[in-house]
Amino acid sequence: MSAVKAAPLDPSALAERFAQAGRAAGFRVEPYGEIDGCPLFALTRRTPGPRPRIYLSAGIHGDEPAPPLTLLAMIEAGVFDTRANWFLCPLLNPAGLARGIRENADGLDLNRDYKDLQSPEIQAHVRWLQRQPNFTLSLSVHEDWESTGYYLYELNPDQRPTLAEPMIEAVTAVCPIDHSPFIDGRESRGGILRPVSDPLLRERWPESIYLRAHHTTLTYTIESPSAFPLAQRIAAHRTALETAIRLTV
């Protein structure tokens, strides 16, 4: 399937929708920077007592609209309730979203900048992350323009009970799975990629490796196929995320 440029989103309008929906759902809106007049922000919701701490992110690639729209739909549907303490960063690359491109306005792939910290977006995001507690689980929501189906990456250095197979099995009801033996040059089995070499040795860190190094022992990067209809991609992401949440709380 050939790649098609994503239609740009209005990040300021989307940020306002997140703020309104978040406040209505009991979230605190935490601005931590600004890019091109659009806020960089997190949404947090904490409930007293012992709770899993679940982090979710989206919008780091501006040509991937399904991830932020998925998180917005989940907020509006009340998915993020008192079962856990929630930490959401739903619009990590406003400039890219406004242009419908993968990179930021300076041409940097923000999801390769968590080691060098060259971009103001990731510098600000890391400063915010450093103020947070460690996470029980982290989920980074993405799309892939070259994929023929849904797939995910798992980083699980402590060999905790995996969520990968249940997520993929649940998604099969709403979206095909990419069963390619290699995806993005890495070995894949049934739509699940588990890197064999130490990811910390990579020269350019995506968000997932930074999180695995500093904030969590269980992190997933989930990928919907961009060539599929937007509603189907959102449904697939919701299915995967809600399955992971159900098995964690």
For each residue, the residues with C-beta under 8 A, 3 or more apart:
1: 146 148 225 227
2: 227
3: 145 146 226 227
4: 145 226 227
5: 63 100 101
6: 62 63 64 65 100 226
7: 65 100
8: 62 97 98 99 100
9: 14 62 65 68 97 98 100
10: 13 14 98
11: 14 15 36 38 91 94 95 97 98
12: 15 16 37 38 94
13: 10 16 17
14: 9 10 11 17 18 68 72 91 97
15: 11 12 18 19 38 39 41 91 94
16: 12 13 19 20
17: 13 14 20 21 72
18: 14 15 21 22 29 41 43 68 71 72 75 90 91
19: 15 16 22 23 29 41
20: 16 17 23 24
21: 17 18 24 25 72 75 76
22: 18 19 25 27 28 29 43 75 88
23: 19 20 26 27 29
24: 20 21
25: 21 22 45 75 76 78 80
26: 23 45
27: 22 23 43 44 45 75 80 86 88
28: 22 43 44 45
29: 18 19 22 23 41 42 43
30: 41 42 43 44 128
31: 34 39 40 41
32: 40 41 42 124 125 127 128
33: 39 40 120 121 124 125
34: 31 37 38 39 40
35: 38 40 94 95 104 105 120 121
36: 11 94 95 98 105
37: 12 34
38: 11 12 15 34 35 91 94 95 98
39: 15 31 33 34 94
40: 31 32 33 34 35 91 92 94 121 124 125
41: 15 18 19 29 30 31 32 89 91
42: 29 30 32 87 88 89 128
43: 18 22 27 28 29 30 75 86 87 88 89 90
44: 27 28 30 85 86 87 88
45: 25 26 27 28 80 85 86
46: 51 85 86
47: 51 82 84 85
48:
49:
50:
51: 46 47 82 83 84 85 249
52: 83 84 85 136 137 248 249
53: 84 85 87 133 134 135 136 137
54: 84 85 86 87 135 136 137 138 139 245 248 249
55: 87 88 89 132 135 137 138 139 211 215 216
56: 71 86 87 88 89 90 138 139 140 141 241
57: 60 88 89 90 92 138 139 140 141 207
58: 64 67 68 70 71 89 90 91 92 140 141
59: 62 64 67 68 90 91 92 93 94 97
60: 57 64 92 93 110 111 140 142 207
61: 64 93 96 102 109 110 111 142 143
62: 6 8 9 59 93 95 96 97 98 99 100 101 102 103 104
63: 5 6 96 100 101 102 143 145 226
64: 6 58 59 60 61 67 102 142 143 226
65: 6 7 9 68 69 97 143 230
66: 69 70 141 143 224 226 230 233 234 237
67: 58 59 64 70 71 90 141 142 143 237
68: 9 14 18 58 59 65 71 72 90 91 97
69: 65 66 72 73 230 234
70: 58 66 67 73 74 141 233 234 237 238 241
71: 18 56 58 67 68 74 75 88 90 141
72: 14 17 18 21 68 69 75 76 90
73: 69 70 76 77 234 238
74: 70 71 77 79 80 238 241 242
75: 18 21 22 25 27 43 71 72 78 79 80 88
76: 21 25 72 73
77: 73 74
78: 25 75 81
79: 74 75 238 241 242 245
80: 25 27 45 74 75 84 86 88
81: 78
82: 47 51
83: 51 52 245 249
84: 47 51 52 53 54 80 136 245 248 249
85: 44 45 46 47 51 52 53 54
86: 27 43 44 45 46 54 56 80
87: 42 43 44 53 54 55 56 132 135
88: 22 27 42 43 44 55 56 57 71 75 80
89: 41 42 43 55 56 57 58 92 125 128
90: 18 43 56 57 58 59 67 68 71 72
91: 11 14 15 18 38 40 41 58 59 68 94 97
92: 40 57 58 59 60 89 110 121 125 207
93: 59 60 61 62 96 97 104 110 121
94: 11 12 15 35 36 38 39 40 59 91 97 98
95: 11 35 36 38 62 98 99 104 105 121
96: 61 62 63 93 99 100 101 102 103 104 105 110
97: 8 9 11 14 59 62 65 68 91 93 94 100
98: 8 9 10 11 36 38 62 94 95
99: 8 62 95 96 105
100: 5 6 7 8 9 62 63 96 97
101: 5 62 63 96
102: 61 62 63 64 96 109
103: 62 96 106 107 108 109 110
104: 35 62 93 95 96 107 108 110 119 121
105: 35 36 95 96 99
106: 103 119
107: 103 104
108: 103 104 112 113 118 119
109: 61 102 103 112 113
110: 60 61 92 93 96 103 104 113 119 121 122
111: 60 61 114 206 207
112: 108 109 204 205 206
113: 108 109 110 116 117 118 119 122 204 205
114: 111 117 122 126 205 206 207 209 210
115: 202 203 204 205 209 210
116: 113 204
117: 113 114 122 123 126
118: 108 113 122
119: 104 106 108 110 113 122 123
120: 33 35 123 124
121: 33 35 40 92 93 95 104 110 124 125
122: 110 113 114 117 118 119 125 126
123: 117 119 120 126 127
124: 32 33 40 120 121 127 128
125: 32 33 40 89 92 121 122 128 129
126: 114 117 122 123 129 130 210
127: 32 123 124 130 131
128: 30 32 42 89 124 125 131 132
129: 125 126 132 210 211 214 215
130: 126 127 214
131: 127 128
132: 55 87 128 129 135 215
133: 53
134: 53 215 216
135: 53 54 55 87 132 138 211 215 216
136: 52 53 54 84 216 218 248
137: 52 53 54 55 163 216 218 219 220 244 248
138: 54 55 56 57 135 208 211 215 216 218 219 220
139: 54 55 56 57 219 220 222 241 244
140: 56 57 58 60 206 207 208 211 219 220 221 222
141: 56 57 58 66 67 70 71 222 237 241
142: 60 61 64 67 221 222 223 224
143: 61 63 64 65 66 67 223 224 225 226 233
144: 147 151 184 223 224 225 226
145: 3 4 63 226 227
146: 1 3
147: 144 150 151 178 183 223 224 225 226 227
148: 1 176 178 180 225
149: 175 176 177 178 179 191 225
150: 147 168 171 175 176 177 178 191 222 223 224 225 236 240
151: 144 147 168 177 178 183 188 191 192 193 222 223
152: 164 167 168 191 192 193 220 221 222 223 240
153: 193 194 195 208 220 221 223
154: 162 163 164 192 193 194 219 220
155: 195 199 208 209 212 218 219 220
156: 159 160 162 194 217 218 219
157: 212 217
158: 217 218
159: 156
160: 156 217 218
161:
162: 154 156 165
163: 137 154 166 167 218 220 243 244 247 248
164: 152 154 167 168 192 194 220
165: 162 168 169 190 192
166: 163 169 170 243 244 247
167: 152 163 164 170 171 220 222 239 240 243 244
168: 150 151 152 164 165 171 172 177 190 191 192 240
169: 165 166 172
170: 166 167 173 239 240 243
171: 150 167 168 174 175 177 236 239 240 243
172: 168 169 175 176 177
173: 170 239
174: 171 232 235 236 239
175: 149 150 171 172 224 225 228 232 233 235 236 239
176: 148 149 150 172 225
177: 149 150 151 168 171 172 190 191
178: 147 148 149 150 151 183 188 191 225
179: 149 188 190 191
180: 148 183 188
181: 187 188 189
182: 185 186 187 188
183: 147 151 178 180 186 188 193
184: 144 193
185: 182
186: 182 183 193 195
187: 181 182 193 196
188: 151 178 179 180 181 182 183 191 192 193
189: 181 192
190: 165 168 177 179
191: 149 150 151 152 168 177 178 179 188
192: 151 152 154 164 165 168 188 189
193: 151 152 153 154 183 184 186 187 188
194: 153 154 156 164
195: 153 155 186 199
196: 187
197: 201
198: 201
199: 155 195 202 208 209 212
200: 209 212 213
201: 197 198
202: 115 199 205 209
203: 115
204: 112 113 115 116
205: 112 113 114 115 202 209 210 213
206: 111 112 114 140 209 210 221
207: 57 60 92 111 114 140 210 211
208: 138 140 153 155 199 211 212 219 220 221
209: 114 115 155 199 200 202 205 206 212 213
210: 114 115 126 129 205 206 207 213 214 215
211: 55 129 135 138 140 207 208 214 215 216 219
212: 155 157 199 200 208 209 215 216 217 219
213: 200 205 209 210
214: 129 130 210 211
215: 55 129 132 134 135 138 210 211 212
216: 55 134 135 136 137 138 211 212 219
217: 156 157 158 160 212
218: 136 137 138 155 156 158 160 163
219: 137 138 139 140 154 155 156 208 211 212 216
220: 137 138 139 140 152 153 154 155 163 164 167 208 244
221: 140 142 152 153 206 208
222: 139 140 141 142 150 151 152 167 237 240 241
223: 142 143 144 147 150 151 152 153
224: 66 142 143 144 147 150 175 228 233 236 237
225: 1 143 144 147 148 149 150 175 176 178 228 233
226: 3 4 6 63 64 66 143 144 145 147 233
227: 1 2 3 4 145 147
228: 175 224 225 232 233 236
229: 232 233
230: 65 66 69 233 234
231: 234 235
232: 174 175 228 229 235 236
233: 66 70 143 175 224 225 226 228 229 230 236 237
234: 66 69 70 73 230 231 237 238
235: 174 175 231 232 238 239
236: 150 171 174 175 224 228 232 233 239 240
237: 66 67 70 141 222 224 233 234 240 241
238: 70 73 74 79 234 235 241 242
239: 167 170 171 173 174 175 235 236 242 243
240: 150 152 167 168 170 171 222 236 237 243 244
241: 56 70 74 79 139 141 222 237 238 244 245
242: 74 79 238 239 245 246
243: 163 166 167 170 171 239 240 246 247
244: 137 139 163 166 167 220 240 241 247 248
245: 54 79 83 84 241 242 248 249
246: 242 243 249
247: 163 166 243 244
248: 52 54 84 136 137 163 244 245
249: 51 52 54 83 84 245 246
